[in-house]
Amino acid sequence: QVELMESGGGSVQAGGSLKLSCAPRERTSGVICMAWFRQVPGKEREGVATIGRGGGRTVYADSVKGRFTISHGNAKNSIELQMNNLKPEDAGVYYCALHFRWVQDCGTAVNDYQHWGQGTQVTVSS
């Protein structure tokens, strides 16, 4: 099991920005896809953004397009999520995830991902 470490959550007012970071605790190779998901109480976990290895092809949920940017970090297999113009509906626990199965595009289905972080809380006040 790959242990993923997330950081960067916090509280902001609507319209503000936050940047989340995620990296494996130990050196990991063969990662194909990494992603950010979010979850609020009573709702299913939903995919926010994904990124593939190498060229870093990205996929975004419609609700965050134009506001969020997923990118590779400086450390191997680390990713970041820059969140701008945050809205109250963006609030939730954000989870980092990855998988090693080759795919053409990194999707946002929860079941595609086998390794998860503990989550970091994002709160957006109106």
Phi, psi and chi 1 to 4 in degrees:
 res  aa     phi    psi   chi1   chi2   chi3   chi4
   1 GLN       -  130.7 -174.0   72.6   14.5      -
   2 VAL   -87.8  125.8  177.1      -      -      -
   3 GLU   -91.8  122.2 -174.1  175.4   -0.8      -
   4 LEU  -105.8  136.3  -66.9  167.9      -      -
   5 MET  -111.7  121.5  -50.4  -61.6  -67.0      -
   6 GLU  -107.4  152.2  -59.7  126.9  -29.9      -
   7 SER  -154.2  164.6   62.0      -      -      -
   8 GLY   106.6   -4.5      -      -      -      -
   9 GLY   -68.5  169.3      -      -      -      -
  10 GLY   167.7 -164.2      -      -      -      -
  11 SER  -116.6  133.3  -62.4      -      -      -
  12 VAL  -140.7  163.8  -65.7      -      -      -
  13 GLN   -86.5  157.0  -70.5 -171.2  -31.6      -
  14 ALA   -54.0  137.4      -      -      -      -
  15 GLY    93.7  -11.2      -      -      -      -
  16 GLY   -83.7 -175.6      -      -      -      -
  17 SER  -132.2  151.6  -61.8      -      -      -
  18 LEU  -143.5  155.2  -76.4  173.0      -      -
  19 LYS  -128.3  123.0 -171.8  174.4 -174.0  177.4
  20 LEU  -100.9  147.4  -53.5 -178.5      -      -
  21 SER  -130.2  152.9  -61.7      -      -      -
  22 CYS  -151.1  139.1  169.7      -      -      -
  23 ALA  -154.4  150.8      -      -      -      -
  24 PRO   -66.5  144.8  -17.5   31.0      -      -
  25 ARG   -65.6  -36.0  176.7 -177.5  -73.2  -84.1
  26 GLU  -119.2  159.1  -62.1 -178.0   -6.7      -
  27 ARG   -57.1  130.7 -171.0  176.5 -179.7   85.8
  28 THR  -135.3  140.4  -56.3      -      -      -
  29 SER  -128.6  161.9   59.3      -      -      -
  30 GLY    83.5   11.1      -      -      -      -
  31 VAL   -69.2  133.0  175.4      -      -      -
  32 ILE  -100.6  -48.0  -59.3  -61.4      -      -
  33 CYS  -130.7  142.8  -65.9      -      -      -
  34 MET  -129.5  152.6  -64.6 -169.5   72.6      -
  35 ALA  -154.2  162.4      -      -      -      -
  36 TRP  -115.8  133.5  -71.6   99.3      -      -
  37 PHE  -122.4  163.5  -70.6   76.8      -      -
  38 ARG  -140.9  156.1   66.5 -173.9  177.9 -163.9
  39 GLN  -147.8  137.9 -171.2  169.0   22.0      -
  40 VAL  -116.9  154.9  -64.2      -      -      -
  41 PRO   -55.0  132.7  -27.8   36.4      -      -
  42 GLY    86.0   -3.1      -      -      -      -
  43 LYS  -123.1  159.6  -68.1 -170.6  176.1 -179.0
  44 GLU   -74.5  153.5  -66.4 -175.4   -6.2      -
  45 ARG   -66.8  135.2 -167.1  168.7  -63.6 -173.0
  46 GLU  -124.0  145.7   63.2  171.0  -13.6      -
  47 GLY   -75.1  136.9      -      -      -      -
  48 VAL  -105.8  -49.8  173.3      -      -      -
  49 ALA  -160.1  147.5      -      -      -      -
  50 THR  -132.6  158.8   73.5      -      -      -
  51 ILE  -146.4  136.4 -172.0  166.2      -      -
  52 GLY   -92.0  165.7      -      -      -      -
  53 ARG   -73.2  174.0   71.0  175.3 -176.6  178.4
  54 GLY    65.8 -111.6      -      -      -      -
  55 GLY   -65.4  -17.4      -      -      -      -
  56 GLY    72.5   43.8      -      -      -      -
  57 ARG   -60.7  132.6 -169.2  165.1  174.5  174.4
  58 THR  -114.5  153.4   57.2      -      -      -
  59 VAL  -135.1  137.8  173.5      -      -      -
  60 TYR  -127.6  147.6  -67.0   94.2      -      -
  61 ALA   -67.3  145.8      -      -      -      -
  62 ASP   -56.8  -34.6  -72.4  -17.6      -      -
  63 SER   -68.1  -16.3   60.5      -      -      -
  64 VAL  -117.4   -3.6  -54.5      -      -      -
  65 LYS   -58.1  134.5  -75.7  179.7 -179.3  177.2
  66 GLY    86.1  -10.7      -      -      -      -
  67 ARG  -118.2  -34.2  -59.7 -173.3  -62.5  119.0
  68 PHE  -108.1  146.8  -70.4   14.0      -      -
  69 THR  -134.2  123.2  -57.3      -      -      -
  70 ILE   -99.6  140.7 -172.4  171.3      -      -
  71 SER  -152.2  163.0   60.5      -      -      -
  72 HIS   -76.8  143.1  -71.9  -63.3      -      -
  73 GLY   -88.1 -175.7      -      -      -      -
  74 ASN   -72.7  -35.2  -69.0  -31.3      -      -
  75 ALA   -80.7  151.0      -      -      -      -
  76 LYS   -60.0  134.2 -175.6  177.0 -179.3 -179.7
  77 ASN    60.5   25.7  -68.5  -36.6      -      -
  78 SER  -101.5  150.3   67.9      -      -      -
  79 ILE  -135.6  161.7   57.7  171.2      -      -
  80 GLU  -133.1  156.3  -61.6  173.9  -23.9      -
  81 LEU  -132.7  107.5 -175.5   68.0      -      -
  82 GLN   -87.1  120.3  178.0   66.6   46.0      -
  83 MET  -115.5  115.3  -55.5 -175.5  -66.0      -
  84 ASN  -114.3  161.1  -63.4  -31.4      -      -
  85 ASN    48.3   51.4 -169.3   21.6      -      -
  86 LEU   -64.7  144.6  -78.7  158.7      -      -
  87 LYS  -117.8  156.5  -56.8  176.3 -179.4 -179.8
  88 PRO   -54.6  -33.2  -29.6   36.9      -      -
  89 GLU   -72.9   -6.9   52.6  -95.8   40.1      -
  90 ASP   -82.5  -10.4  -66.7  -40.1      -      -
  91 ALA   -65.3  149.1      -      -      -      -
  92 GLY   155.3 -175.0      -      -      -      -
  93 VAL   -93.5  124.7  178.5      -      -      -
  94 TYR   -98.9  130.1  -79.1   68.9      -      -
  95 TYR  -117.4  139.2  -63.5   90.3      -      -
  96 CYS   -95.2  144.7  176.1      -      -      -
  97 ALA  -149.0  159.3      -      -      -      -
  98 LEU  -150.3  161.5   66.3   78.6      -      -
  99 HIS  -146.8  167.1   72.7   70.1      -      -
 100 PHE  -113.3    3.4  -61.8   92.4      -      -
 101 ARG   -85.5  129.5 -178.6  174.6   55.9   87.9
 102 TRP   -68.3  134.4 -171.1   88.6      -      -
 103 VAL  -145.0  157.3  -68.8      -      -      -
 104 GLN   -69.0  -46.6 -177.5   71.8   27.8      -
 105 ASP  -128.5  143.1  -71.9  -52.4      -      -
 106 CYS   -83.0  109.3  -63.3      -      -      -
 107 GLY   -83.9  179.6      -      -      -      -
 108 THR  -110.5   18.5   55.7      -      -      -
 109 ALA   -77.2  130.2      -      -      -      -
 110 VAL   -57.1  -40.6  171.1      -      -      -
 111 ASN   -69.3  -12.3  -70.1  -20.6      -      -
 112 ASP   -72.0  -21.2  -74.2  -11.5      -      -
 113 TYR  -108.8  131.3  -63.6   82.0      -      -
 114 GLN  -105.9  -15.0  -67.1   80.2   44.8      -
 115 HIS  -125.1  128.6  -54.5  -85.4      -      -
 116 TRP  -132.8  150.4  -64.9   82.5      -      -
 117 GLY   -85.6  179.3      -      -      -      -
 118 GLN   -82.4  -16.5  -65.8  -61.6  -51.4      -
 119 GLY    98.3  151.0      -      -      -      -
 120 THR  -134.4  136.5 -175.8      -      -      -
 121 GLN   -82.1  134.1  179.4   71.7   47.4      -
 122 VAL  -120.8  124.6  170.7      -      -      -
 123 THR  -120.0  130.6  -57.1      -      -      -
 124 VAL  -125.8  118.7 -175.7      -      -      -
 125 SER   -98.4  145.3   57.3      -      -      -
 126 SER   -88.4      -   56.3      -      -      -
